[in-house]
Amino acid sequence: DRLGTLGTKKIKDIKSAHLQEWMKGIDLKPGSKKKIRSTLVQVFDYALDNDIVMKNYAKSINIKDNSEKTVNVFTEEEIIKLWENAHEPMAQYTLILIYTGTRIGELLELPIKDINFQDHYGIGGLKTKAGKNRVIPFHDDIIEFVKQYSDKNYILENEYGKPVNYTTAKNHFKKFMNSL
């Protein structure tokens, strides 16, 4: 039972300290805890709207992310291996990611129409205000990989001319990397 002792309390009797203590006892990653907090905020908002509680204590739940994020950086040897396999579309795609510094989702969503092949740059980006609509330079070594998609809508697209979704691209990437 995920709710533990909270499941036996009436919502009007649950205070911030109860929620915080309960959340600390849950063995989940911070992202999952944030989803739980979001649901609790909605439950408390409902209770607030119906005069069951006087305050939304769920909004005060603090979720600390003490986990260390690991970043996998390609080694020089791995990049050489990618160049040795540059005839493979997934190697090309990976090299484009490495040489542009874009996130996977950013490159997936970058329309070919937003790429200036003559001057070797694209306009795109996601996530932050500063990251959107920024200039993404395409190194001379990878521009030919990108040019071969000039008649498409996206570098990696599905049969409908839409960008391949993140999960599909990631699965292809993992499969290709494992094959190397």
OpenMM code with the backbone's topology and positions (N, CA, C; nanometers):
from openmm import Vec3, app, unit

residues = "ASP ARG LEU GLY THR LEU GLY THR LYS LYS ILE LYS ASP ILE LYS SER ALA HIS LEU GLN GLU TRP MET LYS GLY ILE ASP LEU LYS PRO GLY SER LYS LYS LYS ILE ARG SER THR LEU VAL GLN VAL PHE ASP TYR ALA LEU ASP ASN ASP ILE VAL MET LYS ASN TYR ALA LYS SER ILE ASN ILE LYS ASP ASN SER GLU LYS THR VAL ASN VAL PHE THR GLU GLU GLU ILE ILE LYS LEU TRP GLU ASN ALA HIS GLU PRO MET ALA GLN TYR THR LEU ILE LEU ILE TYR THR GLY THR ARG ILE GLY GLU LEU LEU GLU LEU PRO ILE LYS ASP ILE ASN PHE GLN ASP HIS TYR GLY ILE GLY GLY LEU LYS THR LYS ALA GLY LYS ASN ARG VAL ILE PRO PHE HIS ASP ASP ILE ILE GLU PHE VAL LYS GLN TYR SER ASP LYS ASN TYR ILE LEU GLU ASN GLU TYR GLY LYS PRO VAL ASN TYR THR THR ALA LYS ASN HIS PHE LYS LYS PHE MET ASN SER LEU".split()
positions = [
    Vec3(0.0838, -0.1188, 0.0000),
    Vec3(0.0000, 0.0000, 0.0000),
    Vec3(0.0877, 0.1242, 0.0000),
    Vec3(0.0877, 0.1973, -0.1098),
    Vec3(0.1732, 0.3144, -0.1250),
    Vec3(0.1415, 0.4252, -0.0248),
    Vec3(0.0177, 0.4365, 0.0144),
    Vec3(-0.0198, 0.5472, 0.1026),
    Vec3(0.0245, 0.5268, 0.2473),
    Vec3(0.0514, 0.4040, 0.2865),
    Vec3(0.0967, 0.3791, 0.4239),
    Vec3(-0.0008, 0.4382, 0.5247),
    Vec3(0.0520, 0.5114, 0.6218),
    Vec3(-0.0325, 0.5690, 0.7269),
    Vec3(-0.1207, 0.6823, 0.6748),
    Vec3(-0.0848, 0.7425, 0.5623),
    Vec3(-0.1708, 0.8482, 0.5070),
    Vec3(-0.3062, 0.7920, 0.4652),
    Vec3(-0.3083, 0.6675, 0.4240),
    Vec3(-0.4320, 0.6053, 0.3780),
    Vec3(-0.5362, 0.5886, 0.4871),
    Vec3(-0.4937, 0.5971, 0.6125),
    Vec3(-0.5879, 0.5811, 0.7234),
    Vec3(-0.6358, 0.7156, 0.7784),
    Vec3(-0.5787, 0.8256, 0.7317),
    Vec3(-0.6147, 0.9588, 0.7806),
    Vec3(-0.7192, 1.0235, 0.6905),
    Vec3(-0.8007, 1.1074, 0.7502),
    Vec3(-0.8910, 1.1909, 0.6713),
    Vec3(-0.8076, 1.3034, 0.6137),
    Vec3(-0.8411, 1.3451, 0.4933),
    Vec3(-0.7612, 1.4473, 0.4257),
    Vec3(-0.7531, 1.5754, 0.5077),
    Vec3(-0.8590, 1.6063, 0.5815),
    Vec3(-0.8580, 1.7300, 0.6615),
    Vec3(-0.7579, 1.7229, 0.7767),
    Vec3(-0.7141, 1.6013, 0.8118),
    Vec3(-0.6178, 1.5835, 0.9206),
    Vec3(-0.4727, 1.5720, 0.8715),
    Vec3(-0.4539, 1.5723, 0.7411),
    Vec3(-0.3194, 1.5581, 0.6842),
    Vec3(-0.2556, 1.6960, 0.6732),
    Vec3(-0.1390, 1.7101, 0.7317),
    Vec3(-0.0655, 1.8372, 0.7306),
    Vec3(0.0630, 1.8208, 0.6492),
    Vec3(0.1309, 1.9305, 0.6310),
    Vec3(0.2518, 1.9336, 0.5506),
    Vec3(0.3570, 1.8346, 0.6005),
    Vec3(0.3777, 1.8300, 0.7313),
    Vec3(0.4787, 1.7403, 0.7888),
    Vec3(0.4473, 1.5946, 0.7588),
    Vec3(0.3185, 1.5579, 0.7609),
    Vec3(0.2791, 1.4193, 0.7302),
    Vec3(0.3160, 1.3855, 0.5857),
    Vec3(0.2822, 1.4774, 0.4956),
    Vec3(0.3098, 1.4537, 0.3540),
    Vec3(0.4599, 1.4451, 0.3266),
    Vec3(0.5344, 1.5350, 0.3891),
    Vec3(0.6785, 1.5373, 0.3661),
    Vec3(0.7439, 1.4093, 0.4178),
    Vec3(0.7057, 1.3674, 0.5352),
    Vec3(0.7614, 1.2450, 0.5935),
    Vec3(0.7254, 1.1233, 0.5086),
    Vec3(0.6016, 1.1188, 0.4635),
    Vec3(0.5558, 1.0083, 0.3796),
    Vec3(0.6346, 1.0052, 0.2487),
    Vec3(0.6531, 1.1210, 0.1865),
    Vec3(0.7240, 1.1283, 0.0587),
    Vec3(0.8696, 1.0833, 0.0748),
    Vec3(0.9327, 1.1193, 0.1864),
    Vec3(1.0719, 1.0772, 0.2097),
    Vec3(1.0834, 0.9260, 0.2165),
    Vec3(0.9772, 0.8588, 0.2593),
    Vec3(0.9798, 0.7143, 0.2741),
    Vec3(0.9529, 0.6366, 0.1467),
    Vec3(0.9191, 0.7058, 0.0400),
    Vec3(0.8900, 0.6380, -0.0860),
    Vec3(1.0199, 0.6178, -0.1626),
    Vec3(1.0446, 0.4956, -0.2060),
    Vec3(1.1670, 0.4632, -0.2776),
    Vec3(1.1423, 0.4708, -0.4288),
    Vec3(1.1340, 0.5937, -0.4783),
    Vec3(1.1150, 0.6176, -0.6212),
    Vec3(1.2091, 0.7279, -0.6667),
    Vec3(1.2281, 0.7368, -0.7962),
    Vec3(1.3108, 0.8433, -0.8519),
    Vec3(1.2367, 0.9766, -0.8403),
    Vec3(1.3106, 1.0875, -0.8392),
    Vec3(1.2489, 1.2192, -0.8245),
    Vec3(1.1383, 1.2478, -0.9263),
    Vec3(1.1543, 1.2033, -1.0497),
    Vec3(1.0513, 1.2267, -1.1510),
    Vec3(0.9195, 1.1614, -1.1146),
    Vec3(0.9255, 1.0404, -1.0611),
    Vec3(0.8044, 0.9701, -1.0183),
    Vec3(0.7431, 1.0380, -0.8972),
    Vec3(0.8287, 1.0840, -0.8054),
    Vec3(0.7786, 1.1552, -0.6885),
    Vec3(0.7085, 1.2852, -0.7284),
    Vec3(0.7597, 1.3515, -0.8300),
    Vec3(0.6971, 1.4757, -0.8770),
    Vec3(0.5581, 1.4479, -0.9323),
    Vec3(0.5415, 1.3355, -1.0005),
    Vec3(0.4095, 1.2988, -1.0526),
    Vec3(0.3126, 1.2708, -0.9381),
    Vec3(0.3625, 1.2050, -0.8338),
    Vec3(0.2785, 1.1777, -0.7169),
    Vec3(0.2388, 1.3090, -0.6506),
    Vec3(0.3361, 1.3990, -0.6345),
    Vec3(0.3049, 1.5288, -0.5742),
    Vec3(0.2005, 1.6028, -0.6570),
    Vec3(0.2135, 1.5986, -0.7882),
    Vec3(0.1178, 1.6648, -0.8762),
    Vec3(-0.0233, 1.6112, -0.8548),
    Vec3(-0.0347, 1.4808, -0.8417),
    Vec3(-0.1660, 1.4201, -0.8160),
    Vec3(-0.2194, 1.4635, -0.6803),
    Vec3(-0.1326, 1.4655, -0.5793),
    Vec3(-0.1751, 1.5094, -0.4462),
    Vec3(-0.2205, 1.6557, -0.4464),
    Vec3(-0.1516, 1.7393, -0.5214),
    Vec3(-0.1916, 1.8800, -0.5328),
    Vec3(-0.3331, 1.8883, -0.5894),
    Vec3(-0.3642, 1.8065, -0.6892),
    Vec3(-0.4980, 1.8062, -0.7481),
    Vec3(-0.6030, 1.7581, -0.6482),
    Vec3(-0.5684, 1.6558, -0.5715),
    Vec3(-0.6613, 1.6041, -0.4705),
    Vec3(-0.6887, 1.7115, -0.3651),
    Vec3(-0.5820, 1.7768, -0.3190),
    Vec3(-0.5991, 1.8825, -0.2189),
    Vec3(-0.6729, 2.0033, -0.2772),
    Vec3(-0.6506, 2.0349, -0.4044),
    Vec3(-0.7254, 2.1442, -0.4683),
    Vec3(-0.8751, 2.1132, -0.4685),
    Vec3(-0.9089, 1.9883, -0.4984),
    Vec3(-1.0494, 1.9468, -0.4957),
    Vec3(-1.1060, 1.9631, -0.3550),
    Vec3(-1.0287, 1.9169, -0.2554),
    Vec3(-1.0727, 1.9284, -0.1159),
    Vec3(-1.0858, 2.0746, -0.0743),
    Vec3(-0.9964, 2.1578, -0.1233),
    Vec3(-1.0002, 2.3023, -0.0944),
    Vec3(-1.1247, 2.3656, -0.1555),
    Vec3(-1.1535, 2.3315, -0.2818),
    Vec3(-1.2710, 2.3848, -0.3508),
    Vec3(-1.4017, 2.3426, -0.2836),
    Vec3(-1.3984, 2.2312, -0.2133),
    Vec3(-1.5182, 2.1794, -0.1481),
    Vec3(-1.5172, 2.2011, 0.0031),
    Vec3(-1.4341, 2.2942, 0.0481),
    Vec3(-1.4270, 2.3333, 0.1889),
    Vec3(-1.3985, 2.2174, 0.2845),
    Vec3(-1.3212, 2.1207, 0.2370),
    Vec3(-1.2827, 2.0078, 0.3229),
    Vec3(-1.1538, 2.0410, 0.3959),
    Vec3(-1.0650, 2.1135, 0.3283),
    Vec3(-0.9394, 2.1588, 0.3887),
    Vec3(-0.9303, 2.3101, 0.3738),
    Vec3(-0.8431, 2.3704, 0.4525),
    Vec3(-0.8254, 2.5155, 0.4480),
    Vec3(-0.7018, 2.5560, 0.3674),
    Vec3(-0.6137, 2.4587, 0.3400),
    Vec3(-0.4891, 2.4881, 0.2709),
    Vec3(-0.4446, 2.3652, 0.1922),
    Vec3(-0.3769, 2.3887, 0.0786),
    Vec3(-0.3238, 2.2789, -0.0006),
    Vec3(-0.1814, 2.2499, 0.0459),
    Vec3(-0.1693, 2.1563, 0.1401),
    Vec3(-0.0388, 2.1220, 0.1963),
    Vec3(0.0487, 2.0446, 0.0965),
    Vec3(-0.0122, 1.9860, -0.0038),
    Vec3(0.0660, 1.9090, -0.1017),
    Vec3(0.1610, 1.9987, -0.1796),
    Vec3(0.1258, 2.1264, -0.1941),
    Vec3(0.2122, 2.2193, -0.2670),
    Vec3(0.3451, 2.2418, -0.1957),
    Vec3(0.3504, 2.2131, -0.0672),
    Vec3(0.4737, 2.2371, 0.0087),
    Vec3(0.5662, 2.1154, 0.0135),
    Vec3(0.5272, 2.0059, -0.0516),
    Vec3(0.6131, 1.8866, -0.0521),
    Vec3(0.7416, 1.9185, -0.1270),
    Vec3(0.8540, 1.8956, -0.0612),
    Vec3(0.9851, 1.9211, -0.1203),
    Vec3(1.0431, 1.7887, -0.1690),
    Vec3(1.0797, 1.7875, -0.2960),
    Vec3(1.1404, 1.6673, -0.3531),
    Vec3(1.2842, 1.7006, -0.3888),
    Vec3(1.3748, 1.6368, -0.3182),
    Vec3(1.5175, 1.6603, -0.3420),
    Vec3(1.5702, 1.5529, -0.4349),
    Vec3(1.6471, 1.5970, -0.5335),
    Vec3(1.7107, 1.5047, -0.6259),
    Vec3(1.8575, 1.4932, -0.5873),
    Vec3(1.8871, 1.3939, -0.5034),
    Vec3(2.0241, 1.3735, -0.4569),
    Vec3(2.1008, 1.2754, -0.5450),
    Vec3(2.0298, 1.2228, -0.6458),
    Vec3(2.0968, 1.1258, -0.7317),
    Vec3(2.1932, 1.1973, -0.8256),
    Vec3(2.3006, 1.1306, -0.8542),
    Vec3(2.3980, 1.1858, -0.9476),
    Vec3(2.3579, 1.1455, -1.0881),
    Vec3(2.3518, 1.2426, -1.1759),
    Vec3(2.3174, 1.2131, -1.3145),
    Vec3(2.4447, 1.1736, -1.3872),
    Vec3(2.4335, 1.0651, -1.4593),
    Vec3(2.5494, 1.0198, -1.5356),
    Vec3(2.5336, 1.0649, -1.6799),
    Vec3(2.6392, 1.1158, -1.7338),
    Vec3(2.6396, 1.1605, -1.8723),
    Vec3(2.7382, 1.0731, -1.9475),
    Vec3(2.6891, 1.0125, -2.0518),
    Vec3(2.7763, 0.9297, -2.1339),
    Vec3(2.8303, 1.0150, -2.2480),
    Vec3(2.9597, 1.0334, -2.2484),
    Vec3(3.0264, 1.1114, -2.3521),
    Vec3(3.0987, 1.0136, -2.4436),
    Vec3(3.0890, 1.0391, -2.5737),
    Vec3(3.1578, 0.9516, -2.6683),
    Vec3(3.3084, 0.9717, -2.6561),
    Vec3(3.3787, 0.8605, -2.6520),
    Vec3(3.5246, 0.8675, -2.6491),
    Vec3(3.5756, 0.8897, -2.7915),
    Vec3(3.7013, 0.9262, -2.8019),
    Vec3(3.7624, 0.9453, -2.9337),
    Vec3(3.7561, 0.8153, -3.0149),
    Vec3(3.7792, 0.7030, -2.9485),
    Vec3(3.7750, 0.5729, -3.0161),
    Vec3(3.6346, 0.5427, -3.0687),
    Vec3(3.5325, 0.5780, -2.9886),
    Vec3(3.3945, 0.5533, -3.0312),
    Vec3(3.3566, 0.6403, -3.1512),
    Vec3(3.4051, 0.7637, -3.1519),
    Vec3(3.3769, 0.8531, -3.2646),
    Vec3(3.4465, 0.8009, -3.3911),
    Vec3(3.5675, 0.7510, -3.3760),
    Vec3(3.6385, 0.6913, -3.4899),
    Vec3(3.5592, 0.5726, -3.5429),
    Vec3(3.5071, 0.4912, -3.4532),
    Vec3(3.4259, 0.3750, -3.4918),
    Vec3(3.3004, 0.4197, -3.5677),
    Vec3(3.2405, 0.5298, -3.5238),
    Vec3(3.1233, 0.5828, -3.5950),
    Vec3(3.1625, 0.6262, -3.7367),
    Vec3(3.2763, 0.6945, -3.7501),
    Vec3(3.3219, 0.7370, -3.8833),
    Vec3(3.3518, 0.6157, -3.9716),
    Vec3(3.4034, 0.5097, -3.9116),
    Vec3(3.4305, 0.3874, -3.9884),
    Vec3(3.3008, 0.3245, -4.0391),
    Vec3(3.1919, 0.3543, -3.9729),
    Vec3(3.0614, 0.3001, -4.0108),
    Vec3(2.9680, 0.4088, -4.0654),
    Vec3(3.0263, 0.5159, -4.1164),
    Vec3(2.9483, 0.6317, -4.1624),
    Vec3(2.8564, 0.6011, -4.2806),
    Vec3(2.8702, 0.4833, -4.3394),
    Vec3(2.7776, 0.4420, -4.4456),
    Vec3(2.6409, 0.4036, -4.3881),
    Vec3(2.6360, 0.3815, -4.2571),
    Vec3(2.5114, 0.3462, -4.1881),
    Vec3(2.4360, 0.4731, -4.1476),
    Vec3(2.3066, 0.4802, -4.1785),
    Vec3(2.2287, 0.5994, -4.1427),
    Vec3(2.2335, 0.6339, -3.9926),
    Vec3(2.2311, 0.5344, -3.9056),
    Vec3(2.2321, 0.5644, -3.7619),
    Vec3(2.3682, 0.6184, -3.7171),
    Vec3(2.4751, 0.5746, -3.7814),
    Vec3(2.6073, 0.6321, -3.7517),
    Vec3(2.6091, 0.7781, -3.7951),
    Vec3(2.5533, 0.8060, -3.9119),
    Vec3(2.5467, 0.9442, -3.9602),
    Vec3(2.4649, 1.0312, -3.8640),
    Vec3(2.3507, 0.9801, -3.8244),
    Vec3(2.2632, 1.0548, -3.7333),
    Vec3(2.3357, 1.0841, -3.6017),
    Vec3(2.4071, 0.9841, -3.5507),
    Vec3(2.4809, 1.0011, -3.4253),
    Vec3(2.5924, 1.1037, -3.4417),
    Vec3(2.6617, 1.0988, -3.5531),
    Vec3(2.7669, 1.1979, -3.5798),
    Vec3(2.7086, 1.3386, -3.5925),
    Vec3(2.5910, 1.3497, -3.6529),
    Vec3(2.5250, 1.4808, -3.6609),
    Vec3(2.4965, 1.5317, -3.5200),
    Vec3(2.4472, 1.4447, -3.4334),
    Vec3(2.4209, 1.4838, -3.2945),
    Vec3(2.5490, 1.5299, -3.2250),
    Vec3(2.6547, 1.4541, -3.2419),
    Vec3(2.7820, 1.4864, -3.1766),
    Vec3(2.8362, 1.6203, -3.2270),
    Vec3(2.8352, 1.6396, -3.3580),
    Vec3(2.8967, 1.7587, -3.4163),
    Vec3(2.8115, 1.8850, -3.4022),
    Vec3(2.6804, 1.8701, -3.3817),
    Vec3(2.5957, 1.9884, -3.3633),
    Vec3(2.5728, 2.0185, -3.2154),
    Vec3(2.5852, 1.9164, -3.1313),
    Vec3(2.5596, 1.9360, -2.9890),
    Vec3(2.4118, 1.9444, -2.9559),
    Vec3(2.3265, 1.9058, -3.0493),
    Vec3(2.1825, 1.9111, -3.0228),
    Vec3(2.1378, 1.7898, -2.9433),
    Vec3(2.0265, 1.8066, -2.8756),
    Vec3(1.9623, 1.6936, -2.8079),
    Vec3(1.8937, 1.6091, -2.9158),
    Vec3(1.8678, 1.4830, -2.8818),
    Vec3(1.8022, 1.3933, -2.9770),
    Vec3(1.6699, 1.4526, -3.0236),
    Vec3(1.5885, 1.4978, -2.9292),
    Vec3(1.4581, 1.5543, -2.9632),
    Vec3(1.4676, 1.6782, -3.0497),
    Vec3(1.5699, 1.7569, -3.0281),
    Vec3(1.5892, 1.8784, -3.1080),
    Vec3(1.6165, 1.8436, -3.2540),
    Vec3(1.7010, 1.7457, -3.2760),
    Vec3(1.7332, 1.7072, -3.4128),
    Vec3(1.6144, 1.6367, -3.4782),
    Vec3(1.5420, 1.5571, -3.4018),
    Vec3(1.4238, 1.4903, -3.4561),
    Vec3(1.3209, 1.5921, -3.5043),
    Vec3(1.3041, 1.7001, -3.4298),
    Vec3(1.2018, 1.8011, -3.4596),
    Vec3(1.2483, 1.9096, -3.5564),
    Vec3(1.3747, 1.9071, -3.5974),
    Vec3(1.4274, 2.0116, -3.6857),
    Vec3(1.3805, 1.9866, -3.8292),
    Vec3(1.2931, 2.0740, -3.8809),
    Vec3(1.2472, 2.0566, -4.0195),
    Vec3(1.3604, 2.0845, -4.1182),
    Vec3(1.3654, 2.0058, -4.2234),
    Vec3(1.4668, 2.0249, -4.3266),
    Vec3(1.4557, 2.1661, -4.3856),
    Vec3(1.3339, 2.2198, -4.3942),
    Vec3(1.3140, 2.3540, -4.4507),
    Vec3(1.3829, 2.4622, -4.3676),
    Vec3(1.4168, 2.4307, -4.2418),
    Vec3(1.4840, 2.5268, -4.1545),
    Vec3(1.6365, 2.5123, -4.1573),
    Vec3(1.6863, 2.4361, -4.2548),
    Vec3(1.8318, 2.4167, -4.2681),
    Vec3(1.8804, 2.4927, -4.3906),
    Vec3(1.9824, 2.5737, -4.3698),
    Vec3(2.0470, 2.6471, -4.4782),
    Vec3(2.1692, 2.5644, -4.5196),
    Vec3(2.1548, 2.4915, -4.6318),
    Vec3(2.2618, 2.4024, -4.6756),
    Vec3(2.3822, 2.4787, -4.7284),
    Vec3(2.3586, 2.5944, -4.7851),
    Vec3(2.4679, 2.6738, -4.8411),
    Vec3(2.5605, 2.7251, -4.7311),
    Vec3(2.5000, 2.7747, -4.6221),
    Vec3(2.5805, 2.8326, -4.5133),
    Vec3(2.5993, 2.7368, -4.3950),
    Vec3(2.5499, 2.6151, -4.4080),
    Vec3(2.5729, 2.5074, -4.3101),
    Vec3(2.5188, 2.5376, -4.1704),
    Vec3(2.3924, 2.5730, -4.1621),
    Vec3(2.3324, 2.5906, -4.0301),
    Vec3(2.1822, 2.5649, -4.0386),
    Vec3(2.1239, 2.5385, -3.9225),
    Vec3(1.9795, 2.5240, -3.9108),
    Vec3(1.9296, 2.6161, -3.8019),
    Vec3(1.8003, 2.6407, -3.8016),
    Vec3(1.7379, 2.7193, -3.6959),
    Vec3(1.6425, 2.6266, -3.6230),
    Vec3(1.6702, 2.6027, -3.4955),
    Vec3(1.5851, 2.5111, -3.4201),
    Vec3(1.6180, 2.5142, -3.2737),
    Vec3(1.5817, 2.4056, -3.2071),
    Vec3(1.6068, 2.3940, -3.0643),
    Vec3(1.4772, 2.3829, -2.9869),
    Vec3(1.4874, 2.3282, -2.8683),
    Vec3(1.3723, 2.3052, -2.7814),
    Vec3(1.4084, 2.3375, -2.6375),
    Vec3(1.3159, 2.3156, -2.5514),
    Vec3(1.3308, 2.3137, -2.4058),
    Vec3(1.3323, 2.4513, -2.3403),
    Vec3(1.4336, 2.5311, -2.3616),
    Vec3(1.4420, 2.6582, -2.2898),
    Vec3(1.4198, 2.7749, -2.3852),
    Vec3(1.3887, 2.8903, -2.3294),
    Vec3(1.3676, 3.0100, -2.4104),
    Vec3(1.4923, 3.0419, -2.4921),
    Vec3(1.6089, 3.0305, -2.4294),
    Vec3(1.7349, 3.0594, -2.4983),
    Vec3(1.7671, 2.9525, -2.6027),
    Vec3(1.7168, 2.8311, -2.5823),
    Vec3(1.7470, 2.7212, -2.6734),
    Vec3(1.6598, 2.7178, -2.7965),
    Vec3(1.5437, 2.7826, -2.7928),
    Vec3(1.4520, 2.7799, -2.9059),
    Vec3(1.4970, 2.8777, -3.0134),
    Vec3(1.4747, 2.8367, -3.1379),
    Vec3(1.5061, 2.9208, -3.2539),
    Vec3(1.6489, 2.9742, -3.2531),
    Vec3(1.7412, 2.8890, -3.2161),
    Vec3(1.8810, 2.9299, -3.2165),
    Vec3(1.9490, 2.8748, -3.3417),
    Vec3(2.0633, 2.9292, -3.3722),
    Vec3(2.1415, 2.8824, -3.4866),
    Vec3(2.2151, 2.7549, -3.4458),
    Vec3(2.1972, 2.6519, -3.5257),
    Vec3(2.2657, 2.5239, -3.5028),
    Vec3(2.3626, 2.5046, -3.6188),
    Vec3(2.4930, 2.5231, -3.5950),
    Vec3(2.5896, 2.5081, -3.7049),
    Vec3(2.6106, 2.3615, -3.7421),
    Vec3(2.6249, 2.3373, -3.8718),
    Vec3(2.6545, 2.2035, -3.9219),
    Vec3(2.7982, 2.2033, -3.9725),
    Vec3(2.8833, 2.1289, -3.9052),
    Vec3(3.0243, 2.1180, -3.9404),
    Vec3(3.0388, 2.0660, -4.0838),
    Vec3(3.1443, 2.1097, -4.1493),
    Vec3(3.1704, 2.0678, -4.2873),
    Vec3(3.1729, 1.9157, -4.3016),
    Vec3(3.2211, 1.8474, -4.1987),
    Vec3(3.2341, 1.7021, -4.2054),
    Vec3(3.0992, 1.6292, -4.2057),
    Vec3(2.9927, 1.6938, -4.1600),
    Vec3(2.8631, 1.6246, -4.1515),
    Vec3(2.7561, 1.6837, -4.2422),
    Vec3(2.7831, 1.7950, -4.3066),
    Vec3(2.6794, 1.8605, -4.3878),
    Vec3(2.6312, 1.7685, -4.5005),
    Vec3(2.7179, 1.6840, -4.5533),
    Vec3(2.6763, 1.5914, -4.6604),
    Vec3(2.5748, 1.4902, -4.6087),
    Vec3(2.5897, 1.4484, -4.4831),
    Vec3(2.4908, 1.3572, -4.4238),
    Vec3(2.3532, 1.4230, -4.4232),
    Vec3(2.3515, 1.5508, -4.3886),
    Vec3(2.2257, 1.6248, -4.3773),
    Vec3(2.1673, 1.6517, -4.5159),
    Vec3(2.2523, 1.6845, -4.6136),
    Vec3(2.2065, 1.7169, -4.7489),
    Vec3(2.1307, 1.6030, -4.8151),
    Vec3(2.1649, 1.4797, -4.7805),
    Vec3(2.0972, 1.3665, -4.8445),
    Vec3(1.9484, 1.3582, -4.8072),
    Vec3(1.9078, 1.4363, -4.7070),
    Vec3(1.7674, 1.4375, -4.6654),
    Vec3(1.6946, 1.5633, -4.7150),
    Vec3(1.7564, 1.6374, -4.8063),
    Vec3(1.7001, 1.7655, -4.8500),
    Vec3(1.5627, 1.7522, -4.9153),
    Vec3(1.5279, 1.6332, -4.9643),
    Vec3(1.3964, 1.6131, -5.0245),
    Vec3(1.2936, 1.5601, -4.9239),
    Vec3(1.3333, 1.5507, -4.7979),
    Vec3(1.2451, 1.5012, -4.6917),
    Vec3(1.1950, 1.6183, -4.6072),
    Vec3(1.1078, 1.5868, -4.5132),
    Vec3(1.0615, 1.6877, -4.4173),
    Vec3(1.1534, 1.6939, -4.2959),
    Vec3(1.2076, 1.5765, -4.2561),
    Vec3(1.2929, 1.5650, -4.1379),
    Vec3(1.4035, 1.4652, -4.1671),
    Vec3(1.5114, 1.4737, -4.0910),
    Vec3(1.6222, 1.3800, -4.1111),
    Vec3(1.5771, 1.2373, -4.0818),
    Vec3(1.5117, 1.2170, -3.9708),
    Vec3(1.4531, 1.0861, -3.9397),
    Vec3(1.3020, 1.1040, -3.9400),
    Vec3(1.2385, 1.0519, -4.0441),
    Vec3(1.0939, 1.0685, -4.0513),
    Vec3(1.0257, 0.9343, -4.0721),
    Vec3(0.8979, 0.9299, -4.0339),
    Vec3(0.8208, 0.8079, -4.0525),
    Vec3(0.7569, 0.8078, -4.1920),
    Vec3(0.6767, 0.7093, -4.2189),
    Vec3(0.6171, 0.6956, -4.3522),
    Vec3(0.5174, 0.8069, -4.3854),
    Vec3(0.4785, 0.8862, -4.2846),
    Vec3(0.3847, 0.9964, -4.3054),
    Vec3(0.4554, 1.1319, -4.3185),
    Vec3(0.5893, 1.1319, -4.3219),
    Vec3(0.6639, 1.2562, -4.3350),
    Vec3(0.6735, 1.3343, -4.2054),
    Vec3(0.6431, 1.2691, -4.0957),
    Vec3(0.6521, 1.3305, -3.9623),
    Vec3(0.7802, 1.2816, -3.8957),
    Vec3(0.8310, 1.3584, -3.7978),
    Vec3(0.9538, 1.3114, -3.7311),
    Vec3(0.9300, 1.1808, -3.6570),
    Vec3(1.0290, 1.0930, -3.6606),
    Vec3(1.0242, 0.9690, -3.5836),
    Vec3(1.0165, 1.0083, -3.4365),
    Vec3(0.9358, 0.9371, -3.3591),
    Vec3(0.9250, 0.9748, -3.2171),
    Vec3(1.0521, 0.9366, -3.1406),
    Vec3(1.0686, 1.0002, -3.0280),
    Vec3(1.1898, 0.9865, -2.9469),
    Vec3(1.2177, 0.8409, -2.9109),
    Vec3(1.1159, 0.7684, -2.8677),
    Vec3(1.1349, 0.6295, -2.8244),
    Vec3(1.1830, 0.5421, -2.9397),
    Vec3(1.1238, 0.5587, -3.0557),
    Vec3(1.1659, 0.4813, -3.1733),
    Vec3(1.3109, 0.5126, -3.2087),
    Vec3(1.3453, 0.6415, -3.2111),
    Vec3(1.4830, 0.6814, -3.2437),
    Vec3(1.5808, 0.6253, -3.1413),
    Vec3(1.5444, 0.6330, -3.0138),
    Vec3(1.6323, 0.5836, -2.9082),
    Vec3(1.6520, 0.4325, -2.9202),
    Vec3(1.5459, 0.3591, -2.9540),
    Vec3(1.5570, 0.2135, -2.9710),
    Vec3(1.6474, 0.1787, -3.0891),
    Vec3(1.6335, 0.2517, -3.2003),
    Vec3(1.7220, 0.2294, -3.3157),
    Vec3(1.8667, 0.2601, -3.2782),
    Vec3(1.8850, 0.3693, -3.2033),
    Vec3(2.0185, 0.4092, -3.1603),
    Vec3(2.0813, 0.2999, -3.0734),
    Vec3(2.0076, 0.2528, -2.9733),
    Vec3(2.0610, 0.1476, -2.8837),
    Vec3(2.0954, 0.0215, -2.9611),
    Vec3(2.0070, -0.0181, -3.0510),
    Vec3(2.0309, -0.1392, -3.1306),
    Vec3(2.1574, -0.1223, -3.2142),
    Vec3(2.1715, -0.0067, -3.2778),
    Vec3(2.2897, 0.0193, -3.3612),
    Vec3(2.4165, 0.0209, -3.2758),
    Vec3(2.4127, 0.0921, -3.1632),
    Vec3(2.5306, 0.1005, -3.0781),
    Vec3(2.5712, -0.0363, -3.0251),
    Vec3(2.4741, -0.1191, -2.9907),
    Vec3(2.5047, -0.2557, -2.9450),
    Vec3(2.5676, -0.3378, -3.0569),
    Vec3(2.5262, -0.3123, -3.1810),
    Vec3(2.5840, -0.3870, -3.2936),
    Vec3(2.7295, -0.3503, -3.3190),
    Vec3(2.7671, -0.2268, -3.2784),
    Vec3(2.9065, -0.1848, -3.2951),
    Vec3(2.9938, -0.2476, -3.1882),
] * unit.nanometer
topology = app.Topology()
chain = topology.addChain("A")
for resn in residues:
    res = topology.addResidue(resn, chain)
    for name in ("N", "CA", "C"):
        topology.addAtom(name, app.Element.getBySymbol(name[0]), res)
